[in-house]
Each structure stands twice: as structure tokens, then as C-alpha cells.
Amino acid sequence: MKNNQENLIRRFSLVALMTACMIAPSAALAHADHGKPMYGGVVAEAGSFQGELVVKAMTLTLHITIHGEPVVMDGGSAKAVVLNGNNRTELTFTPVSSNSLSATVTSALPKGSKAVVTVKLPNGRSGALRFTLP
């Protein structure tokens, strides 16, 4: 009887181990592109969501995603403080598409400037994204 219980425990442990081995790679694959730019910008994380900041000429565009899935930003908002040496620029982003917001600057922002973007999602969650401008 004791031998049967030991065999049963060993088999159960083996099945549990095999199941864990099969699940682990799929979880890793789900996050394979996590943190990689999807729009040609720089990516930052704020807890449960990510932001990608794209700088083109005088426009900054912010794309918001959760695990790579676009977040509809209707009702959401974002503000930024950009620092370069002693210079400080404050920006307010406005919606431009479903998961994108944009802000326009009056003069070009130097490469290497630091930006802290405070985002409020439509569901009320908020967070700060920290970027170094390309």
C-alpha cells in the first residue's frame, strides 16, 4: 500500500512538473515583445501600462498600451515636464487617435532631454513615464 502511494505521488509530481514546463515558455513568449518600440519611439513603463514616446520635429506623440495591446484613451489625459539643463518645458497632450495623444512644442527639444509624463487612464488609474528623448 505504501509503495502504491509513493508511486502515485511520484507520478503526480512528474505530471505537475511537465505541466509547469509547458506553461512557462508560453508565458515568456507572451512578453517577448514587451518593452520593445512598436511606433519607432522610446518605451517606458508605469506599473500596469506602458507608453511609447515618438518625437518628430515639433510634435511628441504618446502611445499607451497594456502588455502590447492599445489602450483607448478617450477620457484619459497626459501632461509632461521636459528638462534639459536649467530649461523646463511643460506640455499638455491631447487625443489624436484611439490610443495616442500628442503635444506640440514651440522649439526643438534637444536630444538627451529628460521627460516625465504623467498619464491618467480613462479607468482612473494613473502613473508616471520617464523618458530620455532620442
C-alpha positions in Angstrom: 0.0 0.0 0.0 2.8 2.4 0.9 4.6 1.6 -2.4 1.4 2.5 -4.3 1.1 5.8 -2.6 4.7 6.7 -3.2 4.3 5.8 -6.9 1.1 7.9 -7.1 2.9 10.9 -5.5 5.9 10.5 -7.9 3.5 10.3 -10.9 1.6 13.3 -9.7 4.8 15.3 -9.2 6.0 14.4 -12.6 2.8 15.5 -14.3 2.8 18.8 -12.3 6.4 19.4 -13.4 5.7 18.6 -17.0 2.7 21.0 -16.9 4.8 23.8 -15.4 7.4 23.3 -18.1 4.8 23.6 -20.9 3.2 26.7 -19.4 6.4 28.6 -18.7 7.5 29.1 -22.3 4.1 30.3 -23.4 4.1 33.0 -20.7 7.6 34.0 -21.8 6.5 34.2 -25.4 3.6 36.4 -24.5 6.0 39.0 -23.2 8.7 38.6 -25.9 7.9 41.9 -27.5 7.1 43.6 -24.1 9.0 46.8 -23.8 10.1 47.0 -27.4 9.1 50.1 -29.5 6.1 49.5 -31.8 5.9 53.0 -33.3 9.6 54.0 -33.6 9.9 55.8 -30.3 11.2 55.1 -26.8 9.3 53.0 -24.3 8.8 53.4 -20.6 6.6 51.6 -18.0 4.3 52.9 -15.3 3.2 49.9 -13.3 0.3 48.3 -15.2 0.7 50.2 -18.5 3.4 51.2 -21.0 4.0 54.4 -23.0 5.9 54.9 -26.2 7.0 58.5 -26.9 7.7 59.3 -30.6 9.4 62.7 -31.3 9.1 64.1 -34.8 10.1 67.7 -35.5 8.0 69.8 -33.1 5.4 67.0 -32.2 5.6 64.5 -29.4 3.2 61.6 -29.7 2.5 59.2 -26.8 1.1 55.7 -27.5 -0.4 53.9 -24.5 -0.5 50.1 -24.2 -1.1 47.4 -21.7 1.0 44.3 -22.5 1.3 45.4 -26.1 -2.5 46.0 -26.5 -3.6 49.6 -27.3 -5.5 51.4 -24.6 -8.4 53.5 -25.8 -7.5 56.9 -24.3 -10.9 58.6 -24.7 -11.4 60.3 -21.4 -7.7 59.9 -20.5 -5.1 62.6 -20.2 -1.3 63.2 -20.1 1.0 66.1 -19.1 4.7 66.2 -19.4 7.6 68.1 -17.9 10.7 68.1 -20.1 14.0 69.1 -18.6 17.2 70.0 -20.3 19.8 71.6 -18.1 18.1 74.6 -16.5 15.4 74.7 -19.1 12.0 73.3 -18.2 9.1 72.9 -20.7 5.6 71.8 -19.7 3.3 70.2 -22.2 -0.3 69.0 -22.3 -1.2 66.1 -24.5 -4.5 65.9 -26.4 -6.0 62.8 -28.0 -5.2 62.2 -31.7 -6.3 58.6 -32.2 -7.7 55.8 -30.1 -4.5 55.1 -28.1 -2.5 58.1 -28.9 -2.1 61.6 -27.5 0.1 64.4 -28.9 1.7 67.6 -27.8 3.4 70.3 -29.8 6.5 72.3 -28.7 7.4 75.8 -29.8 11.1 75.0 -30.2 13.0 71.7 -30.8 13.8 69.7 -27.7 17.5 68.7 -27.5 18.5 65.1 -27.7 19.0 63.7 -24.3 16.4 65.8 -22.6 14.5 64.1 -19.8 10.7 63.9 -19.9 8.4 62.8 -17.1 4.9 62.2 -18.5 2.0 61.8 -16.0 -0.8 59.8 -17.6 -4.3 59.3 -16.3 -6.1 56.4 -18.0 -9.8 56.6 -18.7 -10.4 54.0 -15.9 -8.9 56.4 -13.3 -5.5 54.7 -12.9 -2.5 56.9 -13.3 1.2 56.7 -13.5 4.4 58.4 -14.5 6.5 57.5 -17.5 10.2 58.6 -17.6 11.9 59.0 -20.9 15.2 60.2 -22.3 14.5 61.9 -25.6 16.2 60.5 -28.7 
